[in-house]
């Protein structure tokens, strides 16, 4: 989770829990801390997850392997470029399939970061 999203939503994090994370580009990021038990509402299902807060990632929130394991997610790709994700709530035993959409620009950025894009 980006620091900007954490601040926008008022999500606190523990700065004493820090893991060095390897990004896809090979860079090592040092998170600002760990936000615990954050409720994520996805298609009327609520999942409580932990989130590492990162200063300026290339995403707002990135759901990774822990989310996939918790929800037993299944991604389906179709020849017309459509994609769906099916998730399962282990607490309620409900399963939903969600259509995906094309990636949009980041919605939450710090003022200093948006100034770079305006120039």
C-alpha positions as CSV (number, residue, x, y, z in Angstrom):
1,X,0.0,0.0,0.0
2,X,1.3,3.4,-0.8
3,X,2.0,5.9,1.9
4,X,-0.4,8.3,0.1
5,X,-3.3,5.8,0.3
6,X,-2.5,5.1,4.0
7,X,-2.6,8.8,4.8
8,X,-5.7,9.4,2.7
9,X,-7.7,6.6,4.4
10,X,-6.3,7.3,7.9
11,X,-4.7,3.9,8.1
12,X,-2.0,3.7,10.8
13,X,1.0,1.4,10.6
14,X,3.7,0.1,12.9
15,X,7.1,1.5,12.0
16,X,8.8,-1.2,14.0
17,X,7.8,-4.0,11.6
18,X,9.9,-3.6,8.5
19,X,10.9,-6.2,5.9
20,X,13.1,-5.4,3.0
21,X,11.0,-6.1,-0.2
22,X,12.4,-7.0,-3.6
23,X,10.5,-5.2,-6.4
24,X,9.9,-6.6,-9.8
25,X,12.6,-4.3,-11.2
26,X,15.2,-5.7,-8.8
27,X,15.2,-2.7,-6.5
28,X,15.0,-3.3,-2.7
29,X,12.3,-1.2,-1.0
30,X,12.3,-0.5,2.7
31,X,8.6,-0.2,3.8
32,X,7.7,2.5,6.3
33,X,5.9,-0.1,8.5
34,X,3.1,-2.7,8.7
35,X,-0.6,-1.8,8.8
36,X,-2.5,-4.6,10.5
37,X,-6.0,-6.0,10.0
38,X,-7.1,-3.6,7.3
39,X,-10.6,-4.4,6.0
40,X,-10.6,-4.8,2.2
41,X,-14.1,-4.9,0.8
42,X,-14.2,-6.6,-2.6
43,X,-17.5,-7.4,-4.2
44,X,-19.3,-7.3,-0.9
45,X,-16.8,-9.7,0.7
46,X,-14.6,-8.3,3.5
47,X,-11.1,-9.6,3.9
48,X,-8.9,-8.5,6.8
49,X,-5.3,-8.3,5.6
50,X,-1.9,-6.9,6.6
51,X,-0.3,-4.3,4.3
52,X,3.2,-3.0,4.1
53,X,3.3,0.7,3.6
54,X,5.7,2.0,1.0
55,X,6.8,5.6,0.4
56,X,6.3,5.9,-3.4
57,X,5.5,2.6,-5.2
58,X,4.2,2.4,-8.8
59,X,0.8,1.3,-7.4
60,X,-1.8,2.4,-4.9
61,X,-2.4,-1.1,-3.4
62,X,-0.8,-4.3,-4.6
63,X,-2.5,-7.6,-3.7
64,X,0.0,-10.4,-3.9
65,X,0.5,-14.0,-2.9
66,X,-1.0,-13.8,0.6
67,X,-4.2,-12.5,-0.9
68,X,-4.2,-15.3,-3.5
69,X,-3.7,-17.9,-0.8
70,X,-6.3,-16.5,1.5
71,X,-9.0,-16.2,-1.2
72,X,-7.9,-19.2,-3.3
73,X,-8.1,-16.8,-6.2
74,X,-8.4,-18.0,-9.8
75,X,-7.6,-15.7,-12.7
76,X,-9.2,-16.5,-16.1
77,X,-8.0,-14.8,-19.3
78,X,-10.1,-14.9,-22.5
79,X,-9.2,-14.5,-26.2
80,X,-11.1,-11.2,-26.4
81,X,-8.7,-9.8,-23.8
82,X,-11.3,-9.9,-21.0
83,X,-10.2,-11.2,-17.6
84,X,-12.0,-12.3,-14.5
85,X,-10.8,-13.0,-10.9
86,X,-12.7,-15.5,-8.8
87,X,-12.2,-15.2,-5.0
88,X,-13.5,-17.3,-2.2
89,X,-14.2,-16.0,1.4
90,X,-13.1,-18.7,3.8
91,X,-15.2,-17.3,6.6
92,X,-18.6,-17.0,4.8
93,X,-17.8,-19.7,2.2
94,X,-19.1,-17.2,-0.5
95,X,-17.4,-17.1,-3.9
96,X,-17.6,-14.3,-6.4
97,X,-16.2,-13.6,-9.8
98,X,-15.1,-10.1,-10.6
99,X,-14.4,-8.7,-14.0
100,X,-11.1,-6.7,-14.3
101,X,-10.6,-3.4,-16.0
102,X,-7.7,-1.7,-17.8
103,X,-5.1,-0.2,-15.5
104,X,-5.6,3.5,-14.7
105,X,-3.1,6.1,-13.5
106,X,-2.5,6.2,-9.8
107,X,-5.2,8.0,-7.9
108,X,-3.2,8.8,-4.7
109,X,0.0,10.7,-5.1
110,X,1.8,13.2,-2.9
111,X,1.8,16.8,-4.1
112,X,5.6,16.6,-4.8
113,X,5.1,13.5,-7.1
114,X,2.3,15.1,-9.1
115,X,4.4,18.2,-9.7
116,X,6.9,16.0,-11.6
117,X,4.2,14.8,-14.0
118,X,2.9,18.4,-14.7
119,X,6.3,19.6,-16.0
